Each structure stands twice: as C-alpha cells, then as structure tokens.
Amino acid sequence: MARISRKPTTRNVETAIVNHLKKKGALKGCAIVAKGDSSEAPPSLPCIIVHCPSAPRHADIIGFYARDAEVSVTLYADSEQTPEAKCETYAGNMEHCLDWVDGLKTQFNKPGGGRDYRKIRGVYLHEIIDFSTEYDTEGTNWQRTVNMTLVVQEIDE
C-alpha cells in the first residue's frame, strides 16, 4: 500500500495546537502563530508562538509507532503595549486550554460522528505525559511558556 504524502508530524502538531488555541483559548487580540508557518510573528505584541521542534519515537509502546511530540508554546507581551492584568489573563487562558486533553483531542482525533472540522488529518493524540510552565521577565518584555510532551501516533485516515 502506498503511503499518502503528508506534512511532517511536528508541523501537524503545531497546526492542531494553533487551531485549538484560536477556537477555545479566549485569546482575542493576541496573534497565534506556528513557528513552522511561512508567516512571521506580528510586529506588535502580544503574540503566541507554537513550536514543536521534535517528535521522536516513543520507546515504551509496543504494537504501534507512537511519538513523543515535544511542544513549546510561548506568550510574548510587552508591558508598554499590554497591561499586566491582560497578559496574565492571556497566560492563564493559554495554560488552561493546553492542559485540557479532551479539548486538544478534538483537533487531532477523528470525531465519533458528525462533521469533521479538524485542520489536520493522520495524527492521533493519546495523552499528555509532561506539562510544565515557565515565566520570564526582561525589562518590559514578558514571556509565559508552556512546555508539554504529547503522545501522538501517525495513522491513515
């Protein structure tokens, strides 16, 4: 059977997370961009950059080829453009949205019925096995980062 040409797993993961944040994140006024996109971050802040630098094979599961997709999602804001309360609201909404496994699964996994609105196909999300947050401030620049590892599987759809 010939394998269908598709985008790399890392790119599909970025696309699914960007779409999830746009739909469910309550992040109006904050641009959300995949690092693998050809588009660049907007010149004005706040913005969120989603980056999946690698998705190595998961060694613990026998019988199917799962991958550990390492994802970093960073909110960038400038205190001269965004009040601290707004930045904290964005950061809280981003963190809550990314820690919601069932919500993320709607962007990865085929629905049981009804219309399929996913932007990607061929990647199944099993679970989140690692989730952490980081916080950094340098001058007027604020960064809030969520690092997570998703167990995903490439599937034929």
CYANA upper distance limits for C-alpha pairs under 8 A (distance plus 0.5 A):
  7 LYS  CA     11 ARG  CA      6.90
  7 LYS  CA     12 ASN  CA      7.03
  8 PRO  CA     12 ASN  CA      6.94
  9 THR  CA     13 VAL  CA      6.65
  9 THR  CA     55 ALA  CA      7.50
  9 THR  CA    123 VAL  CA      7.75
  9 THR  CA    154 GLU  CA      7.92
 10 THR  CA     14 GLU  CA      6.87
 10 THR  CA     52 CYS  CA      5.85
 10 THR  CA     53 PRO  CA      7.21
 10 THR  CA     54 SER  CA      6.70
 10 THR  CA     55 ALA  CA      6.66
 10 THR  CA     69 ALA  CA      7.41
 11 ARG  CA     15 THR  CA      6.74
 11 ARG  CA     36 GLY  CA      6.78
 11 ARG  CA     52 CYS  CA      7.69
 12 ASN  CA     16 ALA  CA      6.64
 12 ASN  CA    120 ILE  CA      6.66
 12 ASN  CA    123 VAL  CA      7.92
 13 VAL  CA     17 ILE  CA      6.73
 13 VAL  CA     52 CYS  CA      7.43
 13 VAL  CA     69 ALA  CA      8.06
 13 VAL  CA    123 VAL  CA      8.43
 14 GLU  CA     18 VAL  CA      6.62
 14 GLU  CA     34 ALA  CA      6.15
 14 GLU  CA     35 LYS  CA      8.18
 14 GLU  CA     36 GLY  CA      7.98
 14 GLU  CA     50 VAL  CA      6.47
 14 GLU  CA     51 HIS  CA      6.72
 14 GLU  CA     52 CYS  CA      6.59
 14 GLU  CA     71 VAL  CA      8.46
 15 THR  CA     19 ASN  CA      6.67
 15 THR  CA     34 ALA  CA      7.02
 15 THR  CA    119 LYS  CA      7.74
 15 THR  CA    120 ILE  CA      7.68
 16 ALA  CA     20 HIS  CA      6.61
 16 ALA  CA    104 LEU  CA      8.42
 16 ALA  CA    107 GLN  CA      5.96
 16 ALA  CA    108 PHE  CA      6.93
 16 ALA  CA    118 ARG  CA      8.23
 16 ALA  CA    119 LYS  CA      7.15
 16 ALA  CA    120 ILE  CA      7.00
 17 ILE  CA     21 LEU  CA      6.64
 17 ILE  CA     50 VAL  CA      7.87
 17 ILE  CA    104 LEU  CA      7.76
 17 ILE  CA    107 GLN  CA      7.97
 18 VAL  CA     22 LYS  CA      6.67
 18 VAL  CA     32 ILE  CA      6.81
 18 VAL  CA     33 VAL  CA      7.11
 18 VAL  CA     34 ALA  CA      6.94
 18 VAL  CA     50 VAL  CA      7.29
 19 ASN  CA     23 LYS  CA      6.63
 19 ASN  CA    107 GLN  CA      7.82
 19 ASN  CA    119 LYS  CA      7.90
 20 HIS  CA     24 LYS  CA      6.29
 20 HIS  CA     25 GLY  CA      7.64
 20 HIS  CA     97 CYS  CA      8.48
 20 HIS  CA    103 GLY  CA      8.09
 20 HIS  CA    104 LEU  CA      6.96
 20 HIS  CA    107 GLN  CA      6.80
 21 LEU  CA     25 GLY  CA      5.01
 21 LEU  CA     26 ALA  CA      8.26
 21 LEU  CA     27 LEU  CA      7.99
 21 LEU  CA     32 ILE  CA      8.11
 21 LEU  CA     94 MET  CA      7.59
 21 LEU  CA     97 CYS  CA      7.33
 21 LEU  CA     98 LEU  CA      8.29
 22 LYS  CA     26 ALA  CA      8.03
 22 LYS  CA     27 LEU  CA      7.51
 22 LYS  CA     32 ILE  CA      7.62
 24 LYS  CA     97 CYS  CA      7.32
 25 GLY  CA     93 ASN  CA      6.29
 25 GLY  CA     94 MET  CA      6.47
 25 GLY  CA     97 CYS  CA      6.17
 26 ALA  CA     90 TYR  CA      8.33
 26 ALA  CA     93 ASN  CA      7.06
 27 LEU  CA     90 TYR  CA      6.53
 27 LEU  CA     93 ASN  CA      7.71
 27 LEU  CA     94 MET  CA      8.15
 29 GLY  CA     46 PRO  CA      8.20
 30 CYS  CA     45 LEU  CA      7.87
 30 CYS  CA     46 PRO  CA      5.77
 30 CYS  CA     47 CYS  CA      5.54
 30 CYS  CA     48 ILE  CA      7.54
 30 CYS  CA     90 TYR  CA      8.46
 31 ALA  CA     41 ALA  CA      8.35
 31 ALA  CA     42 PRO  CA      7.65
 31 ALA  CA     45 LEU  CA      8.40
 31 ALA  CA     46 PRO  CA      7.26
 31 ALA  CA     47 CYS  CA      5.02
 31 ALA  CA     48 ILE  CA      6.62
 32 ILE  CA     47 CYS  CA      6.29
 32 ILE  CA     48 ILE  CA      5.19
 32 ILE  CA     49 ILE  CA      6.59
 32 ILE  CA     50 VAL  CA      8.07
 33 VAL  CA     37 ASP  CA      7.66
 33 VAL  CA     39 SER  CA      8.19
 33 VAL  CA     40 GLU  CA      8.06
 33 VAL  CA     41 ALA  CA      7.00
 33 VAL  CA     47 CYS  CA      8.14
 33 VAL  CA     48 ILE  CA      6.71
 33 VAL  CA     49 ILE  CA      5.57
 33 VAL  CA     50 VAL  CA      6.72
 34 ALA  CA     49 ILE  CA      6.23
 34 ALA  CA     50 VAL  CA      5.22
 34 ALA  CA     51 HIS  CA      6.71
 35 LYS  CA     40 GLU  CA      8.45
 35 LYS  CA     49 ILE  CA      6.56
 35 LYS  CA     50 VAL  CA      6.24
 35 LYS  CA     51 HIS  CA      5.69
 35 LYS  CA     52 CYS  CA      8.47
 36 GLY  CA     51 HIS  CA      7.66
 41 ALA  CA     47 CYS  CA      7.76
 41 ALA  CA     49 ILE  CA      8.09
 42 PRO  CA     47 CYS  CA      7.77
 45 LEU  CA     76 TYR  CA      7.10
 45 LEU  CA     77 ALA  CA      5.74
 45 LEU  CA     78 ASP  CA      6.81
 45 LEU  CA     81 GLN  CA      7.44
 45 LEU  CA     82 THR  CA      8.13
 46 PRO  CA     75 LEU  CA      7.52
 46 PRO  CA     76 TYR  CA      5.98
 46 PRO  CA     77 ALA  CA      4.84
 46 PRO  CA     78 ASP  CA      7.40
 46 PRO  CA     81 GLN  CA      8.40
 46 PRO  CA     82 THR  CA      7.54
 46 PRO  CA     87 CYS  CA      8.41
 47 CYS  CA     75 LEU  CA      6.29
 47 CYS  CA     76 TYR  CA      5.91
 47 CYS  CA     77 ALA  CA      7.25
 48 ILE  CA     73 VAL  CA      7.28
 48 ILE  CA     74 THR  CA      5.91
 48 ILE  CA     75 LEU  CA      4.85
 48 ILE  CA     76 TYR  CA      6.65
 49 ILE  CA     73 VAL  CA      6.27
 49 ILE  CA     74 THR  CA      5.88
 49 ILE  CA     75 LEU  CA      7.16
 49 ILE  CA     76 TYR  CA      8.48
 50 VAL  CA     71 VAL  CA      7.79
 50 VAL  CA     72 SER  CA      6.56
 50 VAL  CA     73 VAL  CA      5.01
 50 VAL  CA     74 THR  CA      7.13
 51 HIS  CA     71 VAL  CA      6.21
 51 HIS  CA     72 SER  CA      5.71
 51 HIS  CA     73 VAL  CA      6.72
 52 CYS  CA     69 ALA  CA      7.21
 52 CYS  CA     70 GLU  CA      6.13
 52 CYS  CA     71 VAL  CA      4.92
 52 CYS  CA     72 SER  CA      6.85
 53 PRO  CA     70 GLU  CA      7.11
 53 PRO  CA     71 VAL  CA      7.51
 54 SER  CA     69 ALA  CA      6.55
 54 SER  CA     70 GLU  CA      6.29
 54 SER  CA     71 VAL  CA      8.48
 55 ALA  CA     67 ARG  CA      6.04
 55 ALA  CA     68 ASP  CA      5.62
 55 ALA  CA     69 ALA  CA      4.56
 55 ALA  CA     70 GLU  CA      6.59
 56 PRO  CA     67 ARG  CA      5.89
 56 PRO  CA     68 ASP  CA      6.13
 56 PRO  CA     69 ALA  CA      7.41
 57 ARG  CA     65 TYR  CA      7.31
 57 ARG  CA     66 ALA  CA      6.47
 57 ARG  CA     67 ARG  CA      4.79
 57 ARG  CA     68 ASP  CA      6.74
 58 HIS  CA     65 TYR  CA      7.73
 58 HIS  CA     66 ALA  CA      5.86
 58 HIS  CA     67 ARG  CA      5.22
 58 HIS  CA     68 ASP  CA      6.06
 58 HIS  CA    151 VAL  CA      8.11
 61 ILE  CA     65 TYR  CA      7.96
 61 ILE  CA     66 ALA  CA      7.55
 64 PHE  CA    153 GLN  CA      8.36
 65 TYR  CA    153 GLN  CA      6.77
 65 TYR  CA    154 GLU  CA      7.93
 66 ALA  CA    151 VAL  CA      6.90
 66 ALA  CA    152 VAL  CA      6.04
 66 ALA  CA    153 GLN  CA      4.92
 66 ALA  CA    154 GLU  CA      7.70
 67 ARG  CA    150 LEU  CA      8.36
 67 ARG  CA    151 VAL  CA      6.08
 67 ARG  CA    152 VAL  CA      5.76
 67 ARG  CA    153 GLN  CA      6.48
 68 ASP  CA    149 THR  CA      6.47
 68 ASP  CA    150 LEU  CA      6.06
 68 ASP  CA    151 VAL  CA      5.30
 68 ASP  CA    152 VAL  CA      6.97
 69 ALA  CA    149 THR  CA      5.93
 69 ALA  CA    150 LEU  CA      5.52
 69 ALA  CA    151 VAL  CA      6.79
 69 ALA  CA    152 VAL  CA      7.26
 70 GLU  CA    147 ASN  CA      8.02
 70 GLU  CA    148 MET  CA      6.57
 70 GLU  CA    149 THR  CA      5.11
 70 GLU  CA    150 LEU  CA      7.12
 71 VAL  CA    147 ASN  CA      6.26
 71 VAL  CA    148 MET  CA      5.79
 71 VAL  CA    149 THR  CA      6.55
 71 VAL  CA    150 LEU  CA      8.12
 72 SER  CA    145 THR  CA      7.27
 72 SER  CA    146 VAL  CA      6.31
 72 SER  CA    147 ASN  CA      5.07
 72 SER  CA    148 MET  CA      7.05
 73 VAL  CA    145 THR  CA      6.06
 73 VAL  CA    146 VAL  CA      5.68
 73 VAL  CA    147 ASN  CA      6.98
 74 THR  CA    143 GLN  CA      7.03
 74 THR  CA    144 ARG  CA      6.10
 74 THR  CA    145 THR  CA      4.74
 74 THR  CA    146 VAL  CA      6.91
 75 LEU  CA     90 TYR  CA      8.42
 75 LEU  CA     91 ALA  CA      7.32
 75 LEU  CA    142 TRP  CA      8.38
 75 LEU  CA    143 GLN  CA      6.01
 75 LEU  CA    144 ARG  CA      5.60
 75 LEU  CA    145 THR  CA      6.77
 76 TYR  CA    141 ASN  CA      7.68
 76 TYR  CA    142 TRP  CA      6.35
 76 TYR  CA    143 GLN  CA      5.36
 76 TYR  CA    144 ARG  CA      7.39
 77 ALA  CA     81 GLN  CA      8.04
 77 ALA  CA     82 THR  CA      7.02
 77 ALA  CA     87 CYS  CA      7.28
 77 ALA  CA    141 ASN  CA      6.37
 77 ALA  CA    142 TRP  CA      5.62
 77 ALA  CA    143 GLN  CA      7.04
 78 ASP  CA     82 THR  CA      6.37
 78 ASP  CA    140 THR  CA      5.88
 78 ASP  CA    141 ASN  CA      5.10
 78 ASP  CA    142 TRP  CA      6.50
 79 SER  CA     83 PRO  CA      6.36
 79 SER  CA     84 GLU  CA      7.04
 79 SER  CA    140 THR  CA      5.57
 79 SER  CA    141 ASN  CA      6.92
 79 SER  CA    142 TRP  CA      7.73
 80 GLU  CA    140 THR  CA      7.17
 82 THR  CA     86 LYS  CA      6.96
 82 THR  CA     87 CYS  CA      6.94
 83 PRO  CA     87 CYS  CA      6.88
 84 GLU  CA     88 GLU  CA      6.62
 85 ALA  CA     89 THR  CA      6.69
 86 LYS  CA     90 TYR  CA      6.72
 87 CYS  CA     91 ALA  CA      6.64
 88 GLU  CA     92 GLY  CA      6.49
 89 THR  CA     93 ASN  CA      6.57
 90 TYR  CA     94 MET  CA      6.50
 91 ALA  CA     95 GLU  CA      6.60
 91 ALA  CA    144 ARG  CA      6.81
 92 GLY  CA     96 HIS  CA      6.56
 93 ASN  CA     97 CYS  CA      6.47
 94 MET  CA     98 LEU  CA      6.68
 95 GLU  CA     99 ASP  CA      6.66
 95 GLU  CA    133 THR  CA      8.44
 95 GLU  CA    146 VAL  CA      7.15
 96 HIS  CA    100 TRP  CA      6.95
 97 CYS  CA    103 GLY  CA      8.08
 98 LEU  CA    104 LEU  CA      7.70
 99 ASP  CA    131 PHE  CA      8.07
100 TRP  CA    104 LEU  CA      6.86
101 VAL  CA    105 LYS  CA      6.65
101 VAL  CA    127 GLU  CA      7.31
101 VAL  CA    128 ILE  CA      7.48
102 ASP  CA    106 THR  CA      7.23
103 GLY  CA    107 GLN  CA      7.88
104 LEU  CA    108 PHE  CA      7.24
104 LEU  CA    125 LEU  CA      8.42
105 LYS  CA    109 ASN  CA      5.87
105 LYS  CA    124 TYR  CA      8.32
105 LYS  CA    125 LEU  CA      6.41
105 LYS  CA    126 HIS  CA      8.48
106 THR  CA    110 LYS  CA      7.82
106 THR  CA    111 PRO  CA      7.49
106 THR  CA    118 ARG  CA      7.98
107 GLN  CA    118 ARG  CA      5.86
107 GLN  CA    119 LYS  CA      7.80
107 GLN  CA    120 ILE  CA      8.03
108 PHE  CA    118 ARG  CA      7.49
108 PHE  CA    120 ILE  CA      7.39
108 PHE  CA    121 ARG  CA      7.70
108 PHE  CA    123 VAL  CA      6.48
108 PHE  CA    124 TYR  CA      5.97
108 PHE  CA    125 LEU  CA      6.33
109 ASN  CA    123 VAL  CA      7.58
109 ASN  CA    124 TYR  CA      5.63
109 ASN  CA    125 LEU  CA      6.87
110 LYS  CA    116 ASP  CA      7.36
110 LYS  CA    118 ARG  CA      8.37
111 PRO  CA    115 ARG  CA      8.19
111 PRO  CA    116 ASP  CA      6.84
121 ARG  CA    157 GLU  CA      7.17
122 GLY  CA    154 GLU  CA      6.00
122 GLY  CA    155 ILE  CA      5.22
122 GLY  CA    156 ASP  CA      5.96
122 GLY  CA    157 GLU  CA      6.11
123 VAL  CA    152 VAL  CA      6.90
123 VAL  CA    153 GLN  CA      6.01
123 VAL  CA    154 GLU  CA      5.09
123 VAL  CA    155 ILE  CA      6.28
124 TYR  CA    152 VAL  CA      5.87
124 TYR  CA    153 GLN  CA      5.54
124 TYR  CA    154 GLU  CA      6.84
124 TYR  CA    155 ILE  CA      7.25
125 LEU  CA    150 LEU  CA      7.55
125 LEU  CA    151 VAL  CA      6.63
125 LEU  CA    152 VAL  CA      5.00
125 LEU  CA    153 GLN  CA      7.10
126 HIS  CA    150 LEU  CA      7.99
126 HIS  CA    151 VAL  CA      5.95
126 HIS  CA    152 VAL  CA      6.24
126 HIS  CA    153 GLN  CA      8.08
127 GLU  CA    150 LEU  CA      6.38
127 GLU  CA    151 VAL  CA      5.91
127 GLU  CA    152 VAL  CA      8.02
128 ILE  CA    148 MET  CA      7.50
128 ILE  CA    149 THR  CA      6.29
128 ILE  CA    150 LEU  CA      5.01
128 ILE  CA    151 VAL  CA      6.68
129 ILE  CA    148 MET  CA      7.99
129 ILE  CA    149 THR  CA      6.18
129 ILE  CA    150 LEU  CA      6.67
129 ILE  CA    151 VAL  CA      7.46
130 ASP  CA    147 ASN  CA      8.28
130 ASP  CA    148 MET  CA      5.65
130 ASP  CA    149 THR  CA      5.52
130 ASP  CA    150 LEU  CA      7.96
131 PHE  CA    146 VAL  CA      7.64
131 PHE  CA    147 ASN  CA      6.29
131 PHE  CA    148 MET  CA      4.86
131 PHE  CA    149 THR  CA      7.22
132 SER  CA    146 VAL  CA      6.28
132 SER  CA    147 ASN  CA      5.75
132 SER  CA    148 MET  CA      6.88
133 THR  CA    144 ARG  CA      7.82
133 THR  CA    145 THR  CA      6.02
133 THR  CA    146 VAL  CA      4.98
133 THR  CA    147 ASN  CA      6.62
134 GLU  CA    144 ARG  CA      6.39
134 GLU  CA    145 THR  CA      5.50
134 GLU  CA    146 VAL  CA      6.96
134 GLU  CA    147 ASN  CA      8.43
135 TYR  CA    142 TRP  CA      8.37
135 TYR  CA    143 GLN  CA      6.43
135 TYR  CA    144 ARG  CA      5.28
135 TYR  CA    145 THR  CA      6.87
136 ASP  CA    142 TRP  CA      6.57
136 ASP  CA    143 GLN  CA      5.65
136 ASP  CA    144 ARG  CA      7.04
137 THR  CA    141 ASN  CA      6.30
137 THR  CA    142 TRP  CA      5.11
137 THR  CA    143 GLN  CA      6.72
138 GLU  CA    142 TRP  CA      7.08
